Amino acid sequence: MIDHLSIGVSDLAKSKAFYEEALKPLGYQVKIEMAHGVCFGADGGDLWIVKNEPSKVHLAFGAKERASVDQFYQAAIKAGGADNGAPGLRPHYHENYYGAFVFDPDGYNIEAVCHKEA
């Protein structure tokens, strides 16, 4: 089981504001805040964003229902994310794969996905 994941961000304040809004529908909230990073926590593990050079990464967050995927997408776009795939079924992954994709302020591909039937 993964305990936590850490990614580098170029602008800590901007990324904190983005993730705070985008991940709220998925149950994440700020757990720890330090000068060099912020930890967002929810059931199943933590995400740390730290002031550092960004690198190529894809983050997929699990959602308990499809409505949470929709809410994630709307919140992420409103928080300054860029569209990389509106909410919808992705049957090329599997029959019930319902996901949405956005780019965060550093260009990371962030996804929320629900694997349950409608």
Secondary structure, DSSP 8 states (H G I E B T S, - for coil): ---EEEEEES-HHHHHHHHHHHSGGGT-EEEEE-SSEEEEEETTEEEEEEES-----EEEEE-SSHHHHHHHHHHHHHTT-EESS-SEE-TTT-TT-EEEEEE-TT--EEEEEE-S--
